[in-house]
Structure formats: C-alpha cells, structure tokens
Amino acid sequence: MQADGKPIGMVVGSFTSVSLDPPLVAFFPGRSSSSWPKIEATGRFCVNVLAEHQEPLCRALASKAEEKFAGFDYRFSNGGLPILDGVVAWIDCDLHAVHEAGDHYIVLGLVHSLDLEQPNKPLLFCRGGYGQFAPHSDVAKD
Ligand SMILES: Cc1cc2nc3c(=O)[nH]c(=O)nc-3n(C[C@H](O)[C@H](O)[C@H](O)COP(=O)(O)O)c2cc1C
C-alpha cells in the first residue's frame, strides 16, 4: 500500500521459500518493473497466492494499467496490506534485503504472518499460458 492508500501489485513467478529460521521468502523483480521501486519504498509486501480461477486477476496485475486492482475486492491483513478475495494463501512480509542479480533483483522478505485462505488449487503458468493441476497430480487435496 502506498501512503495515499493506493495498492501496488505485480505478478511474480519467481516467488520461493528460502529459510525456516528465520522465516525468509524471496522473489526476483526485474529492473524494468515500475511497481517494484514503489513496493520497495514502503518496506513491506504481502504475497497473495492466486487460485486457479484467478487468471483475469493475474492478467490485470501483470499489466501496466494505472489501476490494476480496479474491480477486484480485497481486505487488509493485520499489517495493513491487501489480501485479495479468493486467493489460496497470503504471506505478510517486511523487506529484509535486496541484492542485485543481473537485470533483476533478489528480494528477501522476513515473514511475520501468513495463513491459508481457501482450499483452492493455485493458478499455474507454463509456456506462456495459464492452467491448473490435473486431478491425478493432486496429492494434497485433503
Ligand atoms: C506468470 C507471470 C510471472 C511473472 N513473473 C515475474 C517475475 O518473477 N519478476 C518480474 O519482475 N516480473 C514478472 N512478471 C511480469 C510482471 O508481473 C509485470 O510485467 C509487471 O508487474 C508489470 O509491470 P510493472 O512492474 O511496471 O507494473 C510476471 C508476469 C507473469 C504473467
């Protein structure tokens, strides 16, 4: 969230867990991203894991639109960051470190709260298209 109350967001496929103690996660924003410097300036971010039905939301957040969140509902985490309706899970983080890595950055986040939100499966991205887990590969449905 920016100081003016406007949400900032970008889609990352590069999200990954890093450390359990302390709890660290990472993602890799590109140097050409206009959203990343705004997120960096706030010192915090909330990872939203998109569900398989959220392709329109994903396309909106991956766009260069001014109002990427228009038409999508969200509430606030205890840390005051957006948790979008219908996501699988969310992870609230403080910005821990930023490292240069070629034309991207390696961003580490220190996790301070998280929760599962919906028993949905995540949205997948492969070869330029969106999809979902096939039932035979879904070993974690319970
Ligand atoms: C599936 C998917 C994965 C993406 N992963 C990344 C990523 O890991 N890092 C990144 O910088 N951009 C990634 N992008 C692109 C950004 O989401 C998008 O270009 C950017 O948010 C829009 O530009 P902006 O940062 O200037 O708002 C990805 C896009 C999609 C659709």
The ligand as a MOL file (V3000), in Angstrom:
LIG
                    3D

  0  0  0     0  0            999 V3000
M  V30 BEGIN CTAB
M  V30 COUNTS 31 33 0 0 0
M  V30 BEGIN ATOM
M  V30 1 C 3.0970 -15.5700 -14.7930 0
M  V30 2 C 3.9250 -14.3210 -14.6880 0
M  V30 3 C 5.0800 -14.3390 -13.9320 0
M  V30 4 C 5.8650 -13.1720 -13.8060 0
M  V30 5 N 6.9900 -13.2060 -13.0360 0
M  V30 6 C 7.7270 -12.0880 -12.8820 0
M  V30 7 C 8.8620 -12.0740 -12.0170 0
M  V30 8 O 9.2040 -13.0660 -11.3860 0
M  V30 9 N 9.5590 -10.9100 -11.9160 0
M  V30 10 C 9.1980 -9.7770 -12.6070 0
M  V30 11 O 9.8770 -8.7580 -12.4880 0
M  V30 12 N 8.1120 -9.7600 -13.4090 0
M  V30 13 C 7.3730 -10.8720 -13.5570 0
M  V30 14 N 6.2600 -10.8640 -14.3500 0
M  V30 15 C 5.9130 -9.6330 -15.0440 0
M  V30 16 C 5.2330 -8.6350 -14.1250 0
M  V30 17 O 4.1560 -9.1700 -13.4180 0
M  V30 18 C 4.7070 -7.4280 -14.9370 0
M  V30 19 O 5.4260 -7.2290 -16.0760 0
M  V30 20 C 4.8050 -6.1860 -14.1730 0
M  V30 21 O 4.1970 -6.2680 -12.9250 0
M  V30 22 C 4.0660 -5.0470 -14.8760 0
M  V30 23 O 4.9030 -4.0010 -14.9330 0
M  V30 24 P 5.1820 -3.0090 -13.6970 0
M  V30 25 O 6.0730 -3.7280 -12.7200 0
M  V30 26 O 5.8860 -1.9090 -14.3620 0
M  V30 27 O 3.8690 -2.6760 -13.0600 0
M  V30 28 C 5.4740 -11.9960 -14.4840 0
M  V30 29 C 4.2870 -11.9930 -15.2370 0
M  V30 30 C 3.5260 -13.1390 -15.3450 0
M  V30 31 C 2.2570 -13.1080 -16.1410 0
M  V30 END ATOM
M  V30 BEGIN BOND
M  V30 1 1 1 2
M  V30 2 1 2 3
M  V30 3 2 2 30
M  V30 4 2 3 4
M  V30 5 1 4 5
M  V30 6 1 4 28
M  V30 7 2 5 6
M  V30 8 1 6 7
M  V30 9 1 6 13
M  V30 10 2 7 8
M  V30 11 1 7 9
M  V30 12 1 9 10
M  V30 13 2 10 11
M  V30 14 1 10 12
M  V30 15 2 12 13
M  V30 16 1 13 14
M  V30 17 1 14 15
M  V30 18 1 14 28
M  V30 19 1 15 16
M  V30 20 1 16 17
M  V30 21 1 16 18
M  V30 22 1 18 19
M  V30 23 1 18 20
M  V30 24 1 20 21
M  V30 25 1 20 22
M  V30 26 1 22 23
M  V30 27 1 23 24
M  V30 28 2 24 25
M  V30 29 1 24 26
M  V30 30 1 24 27
M  V30 31 2 28 29
M  V30 32 1 29 30
M  V30 33 1 30 31
M  V30 END BOND
M  V30 END CTAB
M  END
